[in-house]
Amino acid sequence: MQDHKAILSKHVAARLGRRSVLKGMGAGLFAATTGGALPGFAQVAQSGHMRIGAITPIDTLDPHFTFRLGSVQIISNICNGLLKVVYDGEKVSFEPDLAATWELEDEKTHAFTLHPNVKFHDGTDCDAEAIKFNLMRVKSGTPASPHAWKLAKLEEVEIIDPLTFKLHFSEPYAFLPVALTGSIGRAGTIVSPTAVKKFGDDFGRNPVGTGPFKFVSWQQNDSIELVANTEYFQAGLPKLERVSMMLIDEPSTALAALISGQIDGMNDCPMQLTEQVRKMPNLQIFGGVEGNYTYVGMNTQKAPFDDVNLRRAVAYAIDRDAVLRQAYFGLAKQAYTPISPPMTGFYDPAIAESGRGHSFDLEKAKEFRALAANQDEIEVTYIMTENPPAGTRVAQIVAPMLAQIGIKVKLELLENAAWTQRLQDRDFEMLDFFWTADLDPDETLFPEFKTGGSWNYWGWSNPEFDRLCTEAQVVLDVAERSKLYNQAEDLMIAEAPVAMLAHFPLYKIFSNKVQGFNYVPCDLLNLDTVSLA
Amino acid sequence: MLARAAAKVFQTLVVLIIVSIASFSLLKLAPGDPVVIMLGTEYSQESYDELRAQLGLDRPVAVQYLRWLGDFVTGDWGNSYVAKTDIFSFVVQEALPVTLTLTACAILLAIAVGVPLGVISAVRKDSGWDVGIAALALTGTAFPSFFLGIVLIWFFAVKVGFFPVMGFVPPWEDFWSGMLHLVLPAATLSTFFIGMIVRVTRAAMVEVLAQPYITAAIARGEPRRRVIWVHGFRNILMPLVTVIGLQLGAILQGAVLTETVFSLPGLGQMLTGAVLGREYVLVQAGVMLTATLFILVNLAVDLSYPFLDPRLRAR
């Protein structure tokens, strides 16, 4: 049997492959000081006040309760995780962060040691007790964390000494590296237990971590202020003295403020603005296709889409080129199956030639349409709303395409909350939506398509799919695991509860004054290495 | 006069109660479960029930209303469940001053620009000046404020770089910086209002100038300026004040868009955020506060008539 740590590290290293990084990747990549490096308390002189326009919603700064990637971006600057996502320009790996070392004792036991003398911003120690408090807060705290399922297989946190602890799991857990990151996974983000007890429900407005920046204040609709943590355990970091996240609702206002120099960056940039940004000589843009997918979803529980042949006809009738061009401004990548380009060991770069997945084939669509039970013209209602990333554009492009196979689409525009309600109540025939995944095929496929899954809005059920995904959860070998997920995907693709559309890009933009930003392809905005010229 | 004032105050109270019921029930009828919106896509039934109970949304509607009204009157507006802050201090101490400053600047600007233009129009009725001002006023009234805001930003803030693009600096902390930040939003917000004031001033002034006492004043040989600004202006104050009071609603409405475009942390932006986030408590507090403001200002307008026009004092 192979060494499990080797398997796991291979597995995590293979997660993300070469990415199309648009600009600025030449910037000195921060070689992570991992694996037993001594913590540095060098008192570096921080300088510069960076203002960033935050145009995406921020719900809470409590990592264990947030649903928003806009929050995760800020939390990742205030808190560390046990592990972190590191990107070297070609591949992403999951490496120790607060942990100094991470060993696999056996398939189900992970041993960690912590960096010594790491303190939370409130002066308390970040020791094994604090880690245990955090993991248990996620796993079984009250109120229940939405990320609790990520640690469901955690049986025990065994504290050896203040800097050493072991995690015992009930079975091998392939998703673990993602779960333990302090960023996208959220479950492994470590916050100050003292502050949690002190602030209670208000902790999300008063976050305390170990990260490069300390939280100062949050003025609603105005700004979130951070100040450098001069005792950060990573030597020489952070470089900035202050950071203000300016809360701006209107992207074009934020862009105007960026161009005129009132702010130094934006945490996101809608696709329609990127062309304009590229023409601006004083701006730089980072980004690329990330771990996500969009689709047209159909309600398999009621007519007319309870008919599998009609769903298949829809899946092949959509001209993806037109959708990519018109709805995504030519910036997205066609999605054949849900597994996204950043999940390297799992994503097949040659998927376009493999014949797997959904693509445009009008002849095939018409063949399936001819097999459908209802041969009359079918009228369906397609609910749409102004959701990211493409708003109502997809619906408007897809509707005439379906007319070609005898499906008359009635578009119904809803306000976002009403739309969400209809989605949750399964009160729809057809819609389009997106999913942003935690960079692992399990979270990409299973909750969305398993029988009775909380995000399986389609009411689709296939016991074989469920079995394959369950089996894949405990397989650590990437190739073997990937095979299982491909089989599962093929089952879903064949019955088409959704018609796959696109993997879309996310962008960050900065003024040319900004230096040292490390792009990580999972919507992170890590500012520890950033400085202002 | 006192009896009339008392009747007005009583009417105002009745209107306020109607407004409170309306704002409370409107939101109840709106689609979208606030608990679901809050919890997002990942939640369990337990966390759903718990949150619902926490928010008091499982109680009968009448109970929810009375409890809320009582709390509102006593200043206990509860906690925002998204922002986790005390709503009273959030709304009254943070958002309200921003909106009041913005609307006050916009109204003052509109009066400063609109009244002289209206008077010029009336005095030079049917001249080129009149036609030109009328065209400007109409354009100003018809121009959508959000678009004007973006145009102003691109020209004055980005191209020319005179003014900051966005944000709010309290003028009571840093007067000049605060005023610089307010120029573009106040200009945006006051545009439609300027048009309105020009037209009202002109119409009232034209009517007043045709009155016998004006002719008499001119016949007495009083200077033209004195005739217009003392005899004439005094008599158009009533319609002018009435319009300003009534248009306060429209100004507050315009503030929603202006605050969004210029990213000002005022009532308007707070309200849109709250509506989109289905923050019942916050929307109700915001609507009640703006409605109360509007109603109180109009009460003040009503009560001011006897001071503006001595003829009304006799009644």
Interface residues (C-beta under 8 A of the other chain):
Chain A: D59 T60 F67 R68 P143 A144 P146 H147 D201 D202 G204 R205 Q219 Q220 N221 D222 M246 L247 I248 D249 E250 S252 T253 A254 A256 A257 I259 S260 Q262 E415 N416 A417 A418 T420 Q421 Q424 S454 W455
Chain B: A30 P31 G32 D33 V36 I37 L39 G40 T41 E42 Y43 S44 E46 S47 E50 L51 V82 A83 K84 T85 F90 E94 A95 I150 I153 W154 A157 V158 G161 P164 V165 M166 G167 F168 T260 V261 F262 S263 P265 G266 Q269 M270 T272 G273 L276 R278
